[in-house]
Amino acid sequence: MATINYLTTIEFDFGAVAKAAELARAGGMQRPLVVTDPGLARGPVFARVLDVLGPLEPVVYDRTPQNPDEDAVMAAAAIFRQSRCDGVIAVGGGSPIDLGKGAALMGTHDGPLEQYAAILGGIPRITAKMAPVIAIPTTAGTGSEVGRGALLTLRDGRKLGFISPHVIPRIALCDPDLTLGLPRGLTAATGMDALTHCIETFLSPRVNPPADAIALDGATRAARWLPRAFADGSDRDARWNMMMASLQGGLTFQKGLGAVHSMSHPLGGIKEPVLHHGTLNAVILPAVLRFNRSHAAGKMEALERAIGVPAGGDLAQFIESLNATLGLPRSLRELGVTEAMIPRMVEGALKDHSTATNPRPLSRADFEALFRDAMQ
C-alpha cells in the first residue's frame, strides 16, 4: 500500500510576494520571525519582502550561514521565544528555509535539537506544536519550500535530516520575480540541485506514480530551461520554469532521494572548505548514475527520452556535458575535498536517510568507490 500526501498550499506566479502579509495573517501569524541570510538581507529582494510584511512588524533573524547549523538554529529559536513570535517566514534559498524550519521546531519544542533527527528516531517527536512556516524562495533549486524536512548540521559536524509532516511549510509563496537577479554561478548550482532532486526521486524504488510523473516533468523542464536561465538571467520564461522545476523536485521528496544526497549531506557538514549543496550534487550525480544503471535502466531510459539525450549518449554523459556548459567543477577534488576526508564521508553516507531509497543497495565498498569516482 502506498500513502501519498501533498499538503502545502502553493501560490505561484510573478508578483505573488505581494500576498505575503495577507497569507501570514490568514495563517494566524500576528508577529512572525523572518529568517534570511546576511547577503540577501542587504539587497533589494529582501527589502521588497519586508516592505510587504511591514504592517506585521516582523522580527528579523538575518544570520543564516551557508550550511545552516545548530548554533544558528538555537539563536533564531531564542529570538522567536523572546519576541513571542507565533510563526516563521523564511526568505531565501534552501539554507534560510531550512533554518526557518529549525527555528519553528526549537521555538516550540524542548531541546536538544539532536533528538529530532530522523535517523535518531526523531520523526514522531516532532509534533503539531511546531510553529507555522511560510517559505518564500529566492532561488530555484532546493524545493525546501514544499519539503517535509530540514537539513541541519549539529555541533559535532553531522549534517542530519529533520523530517515530519509538521515540518512542511503551511504556504509556499513562489514568485519568479525574486530570482531575476540571481547570479550565474548560483543559477547553475541551484538549478542542478533541482534537476538532481527530480532525477533521484524518479529513480527511487518507492511506489508513487503521481510523484514519478511530477519528477519526470520537472527533470524535463530543468534540463531544457536551466541553460537559458544561466545564459540570460532576465529571461522570465526561463526563471518561471526553473522555479517550477524546483518546486516539482520538492513535491517528490516523499519518494526519498538516493546516493547523491547520501554523499553530499556529510560533505556539506565540513567546516572548511564550505561546500554548496547544489554544486556537490552536480559533481556527484554522474558517478551515481553510472553506479545505478544496472538497477534502474528502464527509468534512466525514460529520463533520457524525456530530456532529449542525444542518440548514443547516456544520462551520466548528458549531466557531465551540462555541468561543463554551466561552468561547474568536474570533481570533488576541484572543490577542495581531500582523500583524508573520505573515510568520514563514507561513514556519514552509510548512515544517511537517503541511502535507503537508492535504487541499488549500497555497501561501504560501494560508497568508497563512488567517492573515488567523484574525486577524479
C-alpha positions in Angstrom: 0.0 0.0 0.0 1.3 3.5 -0.9 0.5 6.5 1.3 0.5 9.7 -0.8 0.3 13.2 0.7 0.6 16.7 -0.9 -0.1 19.1 1.9 1.3 22.5 1.0 -0.7 25.5 -0.2 1.3 27.0 -3.1 0.9 30.5 -4.5 2.9 30.6 -7.8 3.2 33.5 -10.2 5.1 36.7 -10.9 4.2 39.2 -8.3 2.9 36.6 -5.8 5.1 38.1 -3.0 2.6 40.9 -2.7 0.3 38.5 -0.9 2.8 37.7 1.9 1.2 39.7 4.7 -2.3 38.7 3.7 -1.3 35.0 3.8 0.6 35.3 7.0 -2.5 36.8 8.7 -4.7 34.2 7.2 -2.4 31.6 8.7 -2.7 33.1 12.2 0.5 35.0 12.3 0.5 38.3 14.2 4.2 38.6 14.9 6.4 36.5 12.6 10.1 35.8 12.8 11.5 36.5 9.4 14.6 34.3 8.7 17.1 35.1 5.9 20.8 35.3 5.3 23.3 38.2 5.5 23.8 38.6 1.8 20.1 38.7 1.0 19.3 40.9 4.0 21.4 43.7 2.3 19.7 43.5 -1.0 16.6 44.8 -2.8 14.8 41.4 -2.9 14.6 41.2 0.9 13.7 44.9 1.2 10.8 44.2 -1.1 9.6 41.3 1.1 10.0 43.3 4.3 8.0 46.2 2.7 5.1 43.9 2.1 5.4 42.4 5.6 5.8 45.8 7.3 2.3 46.0 8.8 3.0 42.8 10.8 6.1 44.4 12.4 8.2 41.3 11.9 11.2 40.4 13.9 14.2 39.6 11.7 17.0 37.0 12.0 19.5 37.5 9.2 22.5 35.4 10.2 21.8 32.1 8.4 25.1 30.5 7.5 25.6 28.9 4.0 25.0 25.5 5.6 22.5 26.0 8.5 23.8 24.7 11.8 22.7 24.0 15.3 24.1 27.3 16.7 22.2 29.4 14.2 19.0 27.3 14.8 19.2 27.9 18.6 20.0 31.6 18.2 17.0 32.1 15.9 14.8 30.0 18.2 15.8 32.1 21.2 14.7 35.3 19.4 11.5 33.5 18.4 10.7 32.8 22.1 12.0 36.1 23.5 9.9 38.1 21.0 6.8 36.0 21.5 6.6 35.2 17.8 3.8 33.0 16.5 5.2 31.9 13.2 8.2 31.9 10.9 8.5 33.4 7.4 11.7 32.1 5.7 13.1 34.1 2.8 15.9 32.9 0.6 17.4 29.7 -0.7 17.4 26.3 1.0 19.6 27.5 3.9 17.3 30.2 5.3 14.2 28.0 4.6 15.8 25.0 6.5 16.9 27.3 9.3 13.5 28.7 9.5 12.0 25.3 9.9 14.6 24.6 12.6 13.7 27.8 14.4 10.0 26.9 14.2 10.8 23.5 15.7 13.1 24.6 18.5 11.0 27.7 19.3 8.2 25.3 20.3 9.9 22.1 21.4 12.4 21.4 24.1 16.0 20.6 23.3 18.3 19.2 22.4 18.0 19.5 18.7 19.7 16.1 18.0 16.7 14.2 19.4 14.5 15.2 16.5 16.8 13.9 13.7 15.1 11.3 11.5 17.9 8.7 11.8 17.9 9.0 15.6 14.2 8.2 15.9 13.1 11.8 15.9 10.2 11.8 13.4 7.4 11.1 16.0 8.9 13.6 18.4 8.1 16.5 16.1 4.5 17.4 17.0 1.7 19.7 15.9 3.0 22.2 18.4 5.5 23.3 15.7 5.0 26.9 14.7 3.6 27.5 11.2 6.1 28.3 8.5 5.7 30.3 5.3 8.5 29.8 2.8 9.4 32.4 0.2 12.2 31.0 -2.1 14.5 33.4 -3.8 16.4 30.7 -5.7 15.2 27.9 -8.0 16.8 24.8 -6.6 16.2 23.2 -3.2 12.4 22.6 -3.2 12.6 23.1 0.6 9.5 25.4 0.3 7.4 22.3 0.0 9.7 19.7 1.6 8.9 17.8 4.7 12.4 18.0 6.1 15.3 20.4 7.0 19.0 19.6 6.7 20.8 21.0 9.7 24.5 20.5 10.9 24.9 19.6 14.5 27.8 21.0 16.6 29.7 17.7 16.2 29.7 18.1 12.4 26.9 15.7 11.5 24.6 17.0 8.8 21.2 15.3 9.5 17.7 15.4 8.2 14.8 16.5 10.5 11.7 15.1 8.9 8.0 15.3 9.7 4.7 16.3 8.1 4.7 19.1 10.6 7.9 20.5 9.1 6.3 21.2 5.7 5.6 24.9 5.3 1.9 25.8 5.5 2.3 28.1 2.5 4.9 28.2 -0.3 4.9 31.6 -1.9 6.8 31.2 -5.2 7.4 34.4 -7.1 9.8 34.0 -10.1 10.4 37.8 -10.0 12.6 37.2 -6.9 15.0 35.1 -8.9 15.6 37.5 -11.8 18.8 39.0 -10.2 20.3 35.6 -9.2 24.0 35.4 -10.2 25.0 33.0 -13.0 27.0 30.7 -10.6 24.2 30.4 -8.2 21.7 29.9 -11.0 23.8 27.0 -12.2 24.3 25.4 -8.8 20.7 25.7 -7.6 19.4 24.7 -10.9 21.4 21.5 -10.8 20.1 20.9 -7.3 16.5 21.0 -8.7 17.4 18.6 -11.6 19.1 16.2 -9.2 16.1 16.1 -7.0 13.8 15.3 -9.9 16.2 12.6 -11.2 16.8 10.9 -7.8 13.2 10.9 -6.7 12.2 9.5 -10.1 14.7 6.7 -9.7 13.7 5.9 -6.1 12.2 2.4 -5.8 9.2 3.6 -3.7 5.8 3.3 -5.3 4.3 6.7 -6.0 3.2 7.1 -9.7 1.9 10.7 -9.2 5.3 11.7 -7.8 7.0 9.9 -10.7 5.1 12.0 -13.2 5.9 15.2 -11.4 9.6 14.3 -11.2 9.8 13.4 -14.9 8.2 16.7 -15.9 10.4 18.6 -13.5 13.6 16.9 -14.9 12.5 17.7 -18.4 11.7 21.3 -17.5 15.1 21.8 -15.7 17.2 20.2 -18.5 15.5 22.5 -21.1 15.4 25.8 -19.2 18.4 25.8 -17.0 20.9 26.7 -19.8 18.6 29.5 -20.8 18.3 30.9 -17.3 22.1 30.6 -17.0 22.7 32.4 -20.3 20.2 35.2 -19.6 19.2 35.7 -16.0 16.5 38.2 -17.1 14.6 35.5 -19.2 11.3 35.5 -17.5 10.1 32.2 -19.1 13.3 30.5 -18.0 13.0 31.8 -14.5 9.4 30.7 -14.3 10.1 27.3 -15.5 13.2 26.8 -13.2 11.2 27.8 -10.2 8.5 25.3 -11.2 11.1 22.6 -11.7 12.5 23.4 -8.2 9.0 23.1 -6.8 8.4 19.8 -8.5 11.6 18.4 -7.1 10.4 19.3 -3.6 6.9 17.8 -4.2 8.5 14.5 -4.9 10.7 14.3 -1.8 8.1 11.8 -0.3 9.7 9.2 -2.6 13.1 9.7 -1.0 16.3 10.6 -2.7 19.5 8.5 -3.2 23.2 8.1 -3.1 23.9 11.6 -4.5 22.4 13.1 -1.4 23.8 10.4 0.9 27.2 11.7 -0.2 26.5 15.4 -0.4 25.0 15.7 3.1 28.1 14.7 5.0 30.3 16.8 2.7 28.0 19.8 3.4 28.8 19.4 7.1 32.5 20.1 6.6 33.5 23.4 8.1 36.4 24.0 5.7 36.0 24.2 2.8 32.4 25.4 2.9 30.7 23.4 0.1 27.5 24.4 -1.7 24.9 21.6 -1.7 23.7 22.1 -5.3 27.3 22.2 -6.6 28.1 19.0 -4.7 25.0 17.3 -6.2 26.0 18.3 -9.7 29.6 17.0 -9.3 28.5 13.7 -7.7 25.5 12.9 -9.9 27.3 11.4 -12.9 29.2 8.8 -10.8 26.0 7.7 -9.0 24.1 7.4 -12.3 26.8 5.1 -13.7 26.6 3.0 -10.5 22.7 2.8 -10.5 22.4 2.0 -14.2 22.2 -1.8 -13.7 19.3 -1.4 -11.3 17.3 1.4 -12.9 18.0 1.1 -16.7 14.3 1.4 -17.7 13.7 4.6 -15.7 17.0 6.1 -16.9 16.0 5.4 -20.5 12.6 7.2 -19.8 14.6 10.2 -18.4 16.9 10.2 -21.4 13.9 10.2 -23.8 12.2 12.9 -21.9 15.1 15.3 -21.6 16.4 14.7 -25.1 19.7 12.9 -24.5 21.4 12.6 -28.0 21.5 9.2 -29.6 24.4 7.1 -28.5 24.7 9.1 -25.2 23.6 8.3 -21.7 22.3 10.3 -18.8 25.6 10.5 -17.0 27.3 11.9 -20.0 24.5 14.4 -20.5 24.9 15.6 -16.9 28.7 15.9 -17.4 28.2 18.0 -20.5 25.5 20.2 -18.8 27.9 20.8 -15.9 30.6 21.9 -18.3 28.1 24.3 -20.1 27.2 25.8 -16.7 30.9 26.2 -15.7 30.6 23.9 -12.7 33.6 21.9 -11.3 34.3 18.4 -12.7 35.3 16.8 -9.5 35.2 17.0 -5.7 39.0 17.5 -5.8 38.4 20.8 -7.6 36.2 21.8 -4.7 38.9 21.2 -2.1 37.9 17.8 -0.9 40.9 15.7 0.0 41.5 11.9 0.2 41.8 12.3 4.0 38.2 13.4 4.3 36.7 10.4 2.5 36.6 7.8 5.4 34.5 10.1 7.5 32.3 11.0 4.5 31.7 7.2 3.8 30.6 6.8 7.4 28.1 9.7 7.1 26.8 8.4 3.7 26.2 4.9 5.1 24.0 6.4 7.9 22.2 9.0 5.8 18.4 8.7 5.5 18.7 9.0 1.7 20.7 5.7 1.3 17.6 3.6 1.9 15.9 4.8 -1.3 18.8 4.5 -3.7 17.7 2.1 -6.5 20.8 -0.1 -6.0 21.8 -1.2 -2.5 25.0 0.4 -1.1 27.8 -1.1 0.9 30.8 0.6 2.5 32.9 -0.5 -0.5 30.3 0.9 -2.9 30.5 4.3 -1.3 34.3 4.3 -1.2 34.2 3.6 -5.0 31.7 6.3 -5.6 33.7 8.9 -3.7 36.8 7.9 -5.7 34.9 8.3 -8.9 33.6 11.7 -7.9 37.1 12.8 -6.9 38.5 12.2 -10.4 
